[in-house]
């Protein structure tokens, strides 16, 4: 499987201090990861944050984010 492009993960120095965000919104990758780590399901997250889409969460799950850099993972969800 080819590494999928992370076209929904954006980095803009003017948004959230340059942290990776979802489609330029003020929802950071780190925040979505914390929601997932707190045992919220994808449907629960989408219900609570209707501006997010399932593909946004899929791309967050398909990356390696160590707090300073973003690298796509070659994984199947």
N, C-alpha and C positions, 0 to 999 in steps of 0.2 A: 504494500500500500504506500502510495506516495505521501510525502508530508503535505498536509493540507495547508493552504494559505490562510493566514489569520487576518483576514480583511476586516474583521469587526473589532479587532484590538488596535486601539490607536494611542499614540503618544504625542502629546502637544504640550510644550512647556507652559502654555497659558491656561491649561486646564488641569486642575488637581495637582499643581506643582510638578507637572510632567510625569506623574505616575501613569501606568497603562490604564486606559479606560475602555469602556464599551462604546463603540461608535461615537466617540467624542463627547458622550454625555458625562455627567459628573457621578457616574457609577464606576468605581475602580474595579480592576481585576481582583485586587486583594479583598475588597468588600464581598464580591461574589464568592470567592474562595472561603471566606469566613462564614457566609451563609450556608454553604455546602458542608463545611466542617461542623456546623452546629446541628447537623442532621435534618435540615430542611430539605424537602424533596424539590425536584425541579418544578413540578406543578405548583407547589406552595410559593416558591420564589416568584414564578411568573404571575401568580395571583396577587402577591404583595407588591410587585414592581411591574405593572402592566407595560411599561415602556421597554422592558426587556423581551427578547424573543428566545425561543428554544435554541436557535443557532448561536446566539450570543453565549449562552451557558455551555453549549457543546464546544465552542472554541476556547473558552476559559479552561475547560477540562482537558483540552488537547494541547496545552502549552505547559512549559516548564517556567515558572516564575519564581525567582529566588529573592525578590524584593528589589533587585537592581537591574535585571535584564530579562528579556522575554525570548524564549526559544521554542519553536514548534516541535512537538513530539510526534513520532511516527507510531501512533497507536490507533487501535480500532475501538470505538465506543459501543 
